[in-house]
Every structure is written in structure tokens, then in C-alpha cells.
Amino acid sequence: MATEKVKDPVGSMGFLEAAVKISHTSPDIPADVQLSMREHFLRRTQRMQRQTTEPASSTRHNSFKRHLPRQMQVGSLDLGNDYMVDREEKPTSLGRIQPELYQQKASESEESSKNGGEKNCGRINFSLKYDYENEALLVNILRAVDLPAKDLCGTSDPYVKVYLLPDRKKFQTRVHRKTLNPTFSESFQFPVPYDELPVRKLHMSVFDFDRFSRHDMIGEVVLENLFEMSDLSRETNIWRDIQYATSESVDLGEIMFSLCYLPTAGRLTLTVIKCRNLKAMDITGYSDPYVKVSLICDGRRLKKKKTSIKKNTLNPTYNEAIIFDIPPDSMDHVSLHISVMDYDLVGHNEIIGVMRVGSHAEGLGRDHWNEMLAYPRKPIAHWHPLLESKKSEKEWKARTASFDSQGSCPSPRPPASP
């Protein structure tokens, strides 16, 4: 053995020299051999590092990994050399995840969610014709298709309400039981001069009848330009998509009142003049309206007053004054909440519409208030559109909560004794 070791010193030195030359990329060795051996050493080194070290992860992942058993930790898995070749060919910033494989799926899921968010309310078919002899618009509700199911049995009991705004007169079809494709074939006649048709709007609301609770609204269709299809001299058949809605967007009407403030006396006078085109709340097609005015100070109701009740009308005239005593230094903290109510002899009175005036109101309500303060001792009158009560209640609750956390304002002095 000793003689063999002595005899082969050149061979061992040659191997070491070759290794050194390989490490220094000696030009004596062919380039392809150097490249293949370098890749072999790099692959072996990376494999050893992957076996002994774990990839860096976030704190959330580390805290979750502490609760796992030792044998379940996946930081030391060896997936072989094939994975390393793929990784070198397609490097990504996310490591093993290849985002290009998921782009199509993500876009498909996004498109499906977008389509799912739009509620299908079906379509409605109706026809229009103008009767020149009687000066009336003839509306024929023909059919509806693909209505959504509102009952537990998978069907609905649909019917249609028809308005010709701004008139409050309403027609209603019969209720069709347990169907999603009802055929109505009912005609209605709206007296209207031909010259007024461009400013009229045809409004159709589709409802699901419920015997024991409030009827569910399926959707609505609003046709603003009645001449967009033809001149209505002959019957015109029209199809329209039913737009999703939870409540009727029919105009609730308007109220006219004046405001006058006397700074020296600290007296605010609101004169309710009249209302027009109010929403019909009774079966007769009319309402029994009265006006309720509340004095609000930073979300708290301090005073409440109301007018007399006008029976069976949608255009009541009041001309009644409501007076509040408010010192000048409290005018920036108060507002008036005005509600038009429908009186009901049996049950609760219903709200037709509401509006608000004050320094913290919005739109015309704020402008009317500021105009009153700019011209003291002078009555300032304006028409105000009525709004739904639900939106107003949410605004008032949010405002009340914010003021409860900030404290209260100086309360207006009580009214003087008579």
C-alpha cells in the first residue's frame, strides 16, 4: 500500500489540481463541462441550505407555526432537483406561487360576482296610445316575465301600480296568484292635455301581494319621455326592464311655508301655507293631512306643534302660524323638523314625507334658514320637496349620537306665559 501511494502522487495531485482549476474556472477544461459541474455544485449547495434553514415568514405565520407539532412543519421538505430547475426557469417574487396561473380564474370570479350583484327583476310589457277625442292617455299593462320569487314556495303574487306624475291619481291591476310570468291585459285612462305629455312621467311599480304583512316591492319602471317611441297617435308596444327598488320613488309632494324671525323678541314664526301633490295614503285615493313641526336642539326635541287636519285632499291649504321662542344666541344650535302626516282614526298616523330647515340642514333647508336670518322681521316663503322618513331618521340618529358625546347646547328659554 505504501508503494502504491508513493507510485501515484501525480494522479492525486492531478485530481486536486483539477478541482482547483474547476473552482477557478480554468480555461484548460471545456466550457460545457465547467457549466454542468458548476450547476451540480450550486444545486447541491442550495439543497443543503433548504434542508437546514426555513424560509422567512411573517409574525402571524410564525405564531401559528409554534402551535404545530414538529413533524408537521414544512420548512424542511425536499421536493427534489426537478423543482429547483423549474424555480430557476420561472423565478417569481412570491416564491412557489405563480400568479399567472390564477389571473384567468380571478377575472372570472370577479365577473361572476359583478353579475350576481345585479338583481334580475324581470321585464314588463305595456302599450301607450293617446285618445285625442277624450284628451286622455291610454295605458295598457299587458304582461310581465321572469319576475323574482318573493314567496317561500318559489313564486310571487304580482300586481302593478300605475301613476302619471306629477298627478297623484293611481291605478292598480288585479293580483295574479302564484306566477312569475303574469298576463294582466288591463287598460287605464289618464285625462291629460296633449301639450302636457312632454312634462309628464309614467311610473309603474310592481309589487308582490302579501295577505298578512306589508307588500314586497319587486321593482319599478319610469318612462320620462313619452314621445321617445312614437307620437302616440297609434298604439305603441313597449318592453322595459324592471329596475330593482325597495320603496316607491314616486314624488311625495311639496310643502310651502314661510319663516320670520324677530331678534329683539327672540321669536321665530313658521307659517304653514299649503301642500300640493301629496301621496295618497287612504283607499279612497286621498289623505287626511296635517303638518307637525318639531323644534330640535342638537338632536333633542324640545317642542312639538301641529296644524289642523284637512280631510280627503292631496292639496290642503292651511295658512296657520306656529311660533317658537328662541333667543338669538341659540339660533345656530336649533333646527325645525317638519313632517306631513296622514291622520288615521284607527291605528297610527302615517308619515307622508318630511323635511328640515336650520343652519345644519342641507340644500334648500339651509338656504331658506340663512335667508331668514339675513332679512329679520320679514317673512320668507319657499316650496320644499318632501323626503322619505327613513333617510331622515338615520341622519337624526347619527347626529344625536354625535352630540351626546360632545355635550349639550344652551336650551332656548321656555315660551312666555299668556
C-alpha positions as CSV (number, residue, x, y, z in Angstrom):
1,M,0.0,0.0,0.0
2,A,2.8,2.4,0.8
3,T,4.5,1.7,-2.5
4,E,1.1,2.3,-4.3
5,K,0.7,5.7,-2.5
6,V,4.2,6.7,-3.5
7,K,3.7,5.5,-7.1
8,D,0.6,7.6,-7.6
9,P,1.4,11.0,-6.2
10,V,0.9,12.5,-9.6
11,G,-2.7,11.2,-10.0
12,S,-3.8,12.5,-6.6
13,M,-2.2,15.9,-7.3
14,G,-3.9,15.9,-10.7
15,F,-7.3,15.4,-9.2
16,L,-6.7,18.2,-6.6
17,E,-5.3,20.4,-9.4
18,A,-8.4,19.7,-11.4
19,A,-10.7,20.6,-8.5
20,V,-8.8,23.9,-8.0
21,K,-9.0,24.6,-11.7
22,I,-12.7,23.9,-11.6
23,S,-13.2,26.2,-8.7
24,H,-11.3,29.0,-10.5
25,T,-12.9,28.2,-13.9
26,S,-9.6,27.3,-15.5
27,P,-9.6,27.6,-19.3
28,D,-7.9,24.1,-19.6
29,I,-11.3,22.5,-19.0
30,P,-14.0,22.7,-21.7
31,A,-16.7,25.4,-21.0
32,D,-19.7,23.0,-21.2
33,V,-18.1,20.7,-18.6
34,Q,-17.4,23.7,-16.3
35,L,-21.0,24.9,-16.7
36,S,-22.5,21.4,-15.9
37,M,-20.3,20.9,-12.9
38,R,-21.0,24.4,-11.5
39,E,-24.7,23.8,-11.8
40,H,-24.3,20.5,-10.0
41,F,-22.4,22.1,-7.1
42,L,-24.9,25.0,-6.9
43,R,-27.8,22.7,-6.9
44,R,-26.3,20.6,-4.2
45,T,-25.4,23.6,-2.1
46,Q,-29.0,25.1,-2.4
47,R,-30.4,21.7,-1.5
48,M,-28.3,21.5,1.7
49,Q,-29.3,25.1,2.6
50,R,-33.0,24.2,2.1
51,Q,-32.7,21.2,4.4
52,T,-31.1,23.2,7.2
53,T,-32.9,26.6,7.0
54,E,-36.5,27.6,6.9
55,P,-37.9,30.4,4.7
56,A,-38.6,33.7,6.3
57,S,-42.3,34.3,7.1
58,S,-44.4,36.9,8.8
59,T,-45.0,37.2,12.5
60,R,-48.6,35.9,12.1
61,H,-47.4,32.8,10.4
62,N,-44.7,32.2,13.0
63,S,-47.2,32.5,15.8
64,F,-49.4,30.0,14.1
65,K,-46.4,27.6,13.4
66,R,-45.5,27.5,17.1
67,H,-48.7,25.6,17.8
68,L,-48.0,22.9,15.2
69,P,-46.2,19.6,16.0
70,R,-42.6,19.3,14.9
71,Q,-43.4,16.7,12.3
72,M,-46.0,18.9,10.6
73,Q,-43.6,21.8,10.0
74,V,-43.0,22.0,6.2
75,G,-39.9,24.2,6.2
76,S,-37.5,21.2,5.7
77,L,-39.4,19.4,2.9
78,D,-37.2,18.2,-0.1
79,L,-39.1,18.3,-3.3
80,G,-36.1,17.1,-5.4
81,N,-34.0,18.6,-8.1
82,D,-36.8,18.9,-10.6
83,Y,-38.5,21.7,-8.6
84,M,-35.2,23.6,-8.4
85,V,-34.9,23.6,-12.2
86,D,-38.5,24.9,-12.6
87,R,-37.8,27.5,-9.9
88,E,-34.7,28.7,-11.7
89,E,-36.5,28.9,-15.1
90,K,-39.5,30.8,-13.7
91,P,-38.5,33.0,-10.7
92,T,-41.3,34.9,-9.0
93,S,-41.4,37.4,-6.2
94,L,-43.9,35.1,-4.4
95,G,-41.8,32.1,-4.2
96,R,-43.6,28.9,-5.2
97,I,-46.9,30.7,-6.2
98,Q,-47.2,31.5,-9.9
99,P,-49.7,34.3,-10.2
100,E,-50.1,33.9,-14.0
101,L,-51.9,30.6,-13.3
102,Y,-54.6,32.4,-11.3
103,Q,-55.3,35.5,-13.4
104,Q,-58.0,33.9,-15.5
105,K,-59.8,32.4,-12.5
106,A,-59.7,35.7,-10.6
107,S,-61.1,37.6,-13.5
108,E,-63.8,35.0,-14.0
109,S,-64.8,35.1,-10.3
110,E,-64.8,38.9,-10.3
111,E,-67.1,38.9,-13.4
112,S,-69.5,36.4,-11.8
113,S,-69.7,38.4,-8.6
114,K,-70.4,41.5,-10.6
115,N,-73.2,39.8,-12.5
116,G,-74.5,38.3,-9.3
117,G,-74.7,41.7,-7.6
118,E,-77.2,42.9,-10.2
119,K,-80.6,41.6,-9.2
120,N,-82.8,40.4,-12.0
121,C,-86.3,41.9,-11.6
122,G,-87.7,40.7,-14.9
123,R,-89.3,42.7,-17.7
124,I,-92.7,44.4,-18.3
125,N,-94.7,44.8,-21.5
126,F,-97.2,47.7,-21.9
127,S,-98.7,49.8,-24.7
128,L,-99.4,53.6,-24.9
129,K,-101.9,55.5,-27.1
130,Y,-103.3,59.0,-26.9
131,D,-107.1,59.5,-27.3
132,Y,-107.4,62.9,-29.0
133,E,-111.2,62.8,-28.7
134,N,-111.3,62.4,-24.9
135,E,-107.9,64.0,-24.3
136,A,-106.6,61.1,-22.3
137,L,-103.6,58.8,-22.3
138,L,-104.5,55.1,-22.6
139,V,-102.1,52.8,-20.8
140,N,-102.5,49.0,-21.3
141,I,-100.5,46.8,-18.9
142,L,-100.0,43.6,-20.9
143,R,-97.7,41.2,-19.2
144,A,-94.5,40.7,-17.1
145,V,-91.9,38.0,-17.4
146,D,-89.1,36.5,-15.3
147,L,-90.2,38.1,-12.1
148,P,-88.2,37.2,-8.9
149,A,-89.7,34.8,-6.4
150,K,-90.8,36.5,-3.2
151,D,-92.7,33.6,-1.5
152,L,-91.3,30.6,0.2
153,C,-92.9,28.3,-2.4
154,G,-90.7,29.9,-5.2
155,T,-93.4,32.0,-6.7
156,S,-95.0,35.5,-6.3
157,D,-98.4,37.2,-6.3
158,P,-97.7,40.2,-8.5
159,Y,-99.7,43.3,-9.3
160,V,-98.8,46.7,-10.8
161,K,-99.5,50.3,-9.7
162,V,-99.6,52.9,-12.4
163,Y,-99.1,56.7,-11.9
164,L,-98.9,59.6,-14.4
165,L,-96.7,62.0,-12.4
166,P,-97.0,64.7,-11.1
167,D,-100.6,63.8,-10.6
168,R,-101.2,61.5,-7.6
169,K,-104.0,59.6,-9.1
170,K,-103.2,55.9,-9.1
171,F,-104.5,52.8,-10.9
172,Q,-103.8,49.2,-9.9
173,T,-104.1,45.9,-11.7
174,R,-105.5,42.7,-10.3
175,V,-103.3,40.4,-8.2
176,H,-102.2,37.2,-10.1
177,R,-101.6,34.3,-7.8
178,K,-98.5,32.1,-7.7
179,T,-96.8,33.1,-11.0
180,L,-93.6,34.7,-12.2
181,N,-95.0,35.4,-15.7
182,P,-98.3,37.1,-15.2
183,T,-100.6,38.3,-18.0
184,F,-102.5,41.4,-16.9
185,S,-104.2,42.8,-20.1
186,E,-105.7,45.8,-18.2
187,S,-106.2,49.3,-19.6
188,F,-106.2,52.6,-17.7
189,Q,-107.1,56.1,-18.8
190,F,-105.3,59.2,-17.6
191,P,-107.0,62.5,-18.5
192,V,-104.3,64.9,-19.7
193,P,-104.0,67.5,-22.4
194,Y,-101.7,66.5,-25.3
195,D,-99.5,69.6,-24.8
196,E,-98.7,68.4,-21.2
197,L,-97.4,65.0,-22.2
198,P,-93.7,66.1,-22.6
199,V,-93.6,67.1,-18.9
200,R,-95.4,64.0,-17.6
201,K,-93.7,60.8,-16.3
202,L,-95.3,57.4,-16.4
203,H,-94.4,55.4,-13.3
204,M,-95.1,51.7,-12.8
205,S,-94.4,49.9,-9.6
206,V,-94.5,46.0,-9.4
207,F,-95.4,44.5,-6.1
208,D,-95.8,41.1,-4.5
209,F,-99.1,40.8,-2.7
210,D,-99.0,39.6,0.9
211,R,-102.2,38.9,2.8
212,F,-100.7,39.1,6.3
213,S,-97.9,41.7,6.1
214,R,-96.6,44.6,4.1
215,H,-96.5,44.0,0.3
216,D,-93.0,43.5,-1.0
217,M,-91.8,45.8,-3.8
218,I,-90.3,43.9,-6.8
219,G,-89.2,46.9,-8.8
220,E,-90.3,49.9,-10.8
221,V,-90.2,51.4,-14.3
222,V,-90.2,55.1,-15.0
223,L,-90.8,56.4,-18.6
224,E,-89.9,60.1,-18.7
225,N,-90.1,61.0,-22.4
226,L,-93.5,59.6,-23.5
227,F,-92.7,60.5,-27.2
228,E,-89.5,58.6,-27.4
229,M,-91.2,55.7,-29.2
230,S,-93.8,57.5,-31.3
231,D,-96.2,60.4,-31.3
232,L,-98.8,58.1,-29.6
233,S,-101.3,58.6,-32.4
234,R,-101.4,54.9,-32.7
235,E,-100.9,52.2,-30.1
236,T,-97.2,51.6,-29.3
237,N,-96.0,48.4,-27.8
238,I,-93.1,48.8,-25.3
239,W,-90.8,46.4,-23.3
240,R,-88.8,47.7,-20.4
241,D,-86.5,46.2,-17.8
242,I,-87.9,46.4,-14.2
243,Q,-85.4,48.3,-12.1
244,Y,-84.7,47.0,-8.6
245,A,-86.2,49.1,-5.8
246,T,-87.2,48.6,-2.2
247,S,-89.6,51.5,-2.0
248,E,-91.6,53.6,-4.4
249,S,-89.6,56.6,-5.7
250,V,-92.8,58.4,-6.5
251,D,-92.8,62.1,-5.6
252,L,-94.2,62.6,-2.1
253,G,-95.4,66.1,-2.8
254,E,-94.3,69.6,-1.7
255,I,-95.0,71.9,1.2
256,M,-94.9,75.7,1.2
257,F,-94.2,77.7,4.4
258,S,-92.7,81.0,5.4
259,L,-90.1,81.8,8.1
260,C,-89.8,85.0,10.0
261,Y,-87.5,85.8,13.0
262,L,-87.7,88.8,15.3
263,P,-84.3,89.1,17.0
264,T,-85.4,91.7,19.6
265,A,-88.3,89.5,20.8
266,G,-86.5,86.2,20.2
267,R,-89.5,84.8,18.3
268,L,-89.5,82.5,15.3
269,T,-92.7,82.2,13.3
270,L,-93.3,79.4,10.8
271,T,-96.4,79.8,8.7
272,V,-97.6,76.7,7.0
273,I,-99.3,77.9,3.8
274,K,-100.2,74.8,1.8
275,C,-99.2,71.5,0.3
276,R,-99.6,70.1,-3.2
277,N,-99.5,66.7,-4.9
278,L,-99.3,64.7,-1.7
279,K,-99.0,61.0,-1.7
280,A,-102.4,59.2,-1.4
281,M,-102.4,57.2,1.8
282,D,-106.1,56.0,2.0
283,I,-108.0,53.5,0.0
284,T,-110.1,56.3,-1.4
285,G,-107.1,57.8,-3.2
286,Y,-106.8,60.7,-0.9
287,S,-105.3,61.6,2.5
288,D,-106.2,63.4,5.7
289,P,-103.0,65.5,6.0
290,Y,-101.8,67.7,8.8
291,V,-98.3,69.2,9.5
292,K,-96.3,68.6,12.6
293,V,-93.3,70.9,13.4
294,S,-90.7,69.9,16.0
295,L,-88.0,72.2,17.5
296,I,-84.7,70.4,17.7
297,C,-81.7,71.5,19.7
298,D,-78.6,69.4,19.0
299,G,-80.5,66.2,18.4
300,R,-83.1,66.6,21.2
301,R,-86.7,67.6,20.6
302,L,-87.7,70.5,22.8
303,K,-91.1,71.5,21.4
304,K,-93.7,70.0,19.1
305,K,-96.7,71.7,17.5
306,K,-99.1,70.8,14.7
307,T,-101.7,72.3,12.4
308,S,-105.3,71.3,11.9
309,I,-106.4,68.2,9.8
310,K,-107.7,68.6,6.3
311,K,-110.0,65.8,5.2
312,N,-109.9,63.9,1.9
313,T,-107.4,66.1,0.0
314,L,-104.0,65.9,-1.6
315,N,-103.7,69.7,-1.9
316,P,-104.5,71.1,1.5
317,T,-104.4,74.8,2.4
318,Y,-103.6,75.8,6.0
319,N,-102.4,79.4,6.4
320,E,-101.6,78.6,10.1
321,A,-98.8,80.2,12.1
322,I,-96.6,78.2,14.5
323,I,-94.5,80.2,17.0
324,F,-91.3,79.3,18.9
325,D,-89.5,81.5,21.4
326,I,-85.7,81.1,20.7
327,P,-83.0,83.6,21.9
328,P,-80.6,84.9,19.3
329,D,-77.6,83.1,20.8
330,S,-79.3,79.8,20.3
331,M,-80.3,80.2,16.6
332,D,-77.1,78.4,15.5
333,H,-77.9,75.3,17.6
334,V,-81.6,74.7,16.6
335,S,-83.4,73.5,13.6
336,L,-87.0,72.6,12.6
337,H,-88.1,69.1,11.6
338,I,-91.3,69.3,9.6
339,S,-93.4,66.2,9.0
340,V,-96.6,66.0,6.8
341,M,-98.8,63.3,8.4
342,D,-101.9,61.4,7.3
343,Y,-104.4,61.2,10.1
344,D,-105.9,57.8,10.8
345,L,-108.9,57.4,13.1
346,V,-108.0,53.8,13.7
347,G,-104.3,52.9,14.2
348,H,-101.2,55.0,13.9
349,N,-100.9,58.2,11.9
350,E,-98.6,57.6,8.9
351,I,-95.8,59.9,7.7
352,I,-96.3,61.1,4.1
353,G,-92.9,63.0,4.0
354,V,-90.5,65.1,6.0
355,M,-88.0,67.9,5.5
356,R,-85.8,70.0,7.7
357,V,-84.6,73.7,7.9
358,G,-81.8,75.0,10.0
359,S,-78.1,76.1,9.9
360,H,-77.1,72.4,9.8
361,A,-79.7,71.3,7.3
362,E,-78.8,70.6,3.6
363,G,-79.7,72.3,0.4
364,L,-82.8,74.4,0.3
365,G,-83.5,73.9,4.0
366,R,-80.2,75.6,4.9
367,D,-80.6,78.3,2.3
368,H,-84.1,79.2,3.5
369,W,-82.8,79.4,7.1
370,N,-79.9,81.7,6.2
371,E,-82.2,83.9,4.1
372,M,-84.5,84.3,7.1
373,L,-81.6,85.4,9.3
374,A,-80.3,87.8,6.6
375,Y,-83.7,89.6,6.4
376,P,-85.0,89.8,10.0
377,R,-88.7,90.8,10.6
378,K,-89.5,89.8,7.0
379,P,-91.5,86.6,6.1
380,I,-89.6,84.4,3.6
381,A,-91.7,81.8,1.8
382,H,-90.5,78.8,-0.3
383,W,-91.7,75.5,-1.7
384,H,-89.9,72.4,-0.3
385,P,-90.0,68.9,-1.6
386,L,-90.9,66.2,0.9
387,L,-88.4,63.3,1.5
388,E,-88.8,59.8,2.8
389,S,-88.8,59.5,6.6
390,K,-86.4,56.5,6.8
391,K,-83.4,58.5,5.4
392,S,-84.2,61.4,7.7
393,E,-84.4,59.2,10.8
394,K,-81.0,57.7,10.1
395,E,-79.5,61.2,9.8
396,W,-81.1,62.3,13.0
397,K,-79.9,59.2,14.9
398,A,-76.3,59.7,13.7
399,R,-76.5,63.4,14.6
400,T,-78.0,62.7,18.0
401,A,-75.2,60.2,18.9
402,S,-72.5,62.6,17.9
403,F,-74.0,65.4,20.0
404,D,-74.5,63.1,23.0
405,S,-70.7,62.5,23.1
406,Q,-69.9,66.2,22.7
407,G,-72.4,67.6,25.3
408,S,-75.5,69.7,25.1
409,C,-76.1,73.3,23.9
410,P,-77.8,76.1,25.8
411,S,-81.5,75.3,25.7
412,P,-83.9,78.0,24.4
413,R,-85.9,79.7,27.1
414,P,-89.4,78.4,27.7
415,P,-92.3,80.2,26.0
416,A,-93.7,83.2,27.8
417,S,-96.9,82.7,29.8
418,P,-100.0,84.0,28.1
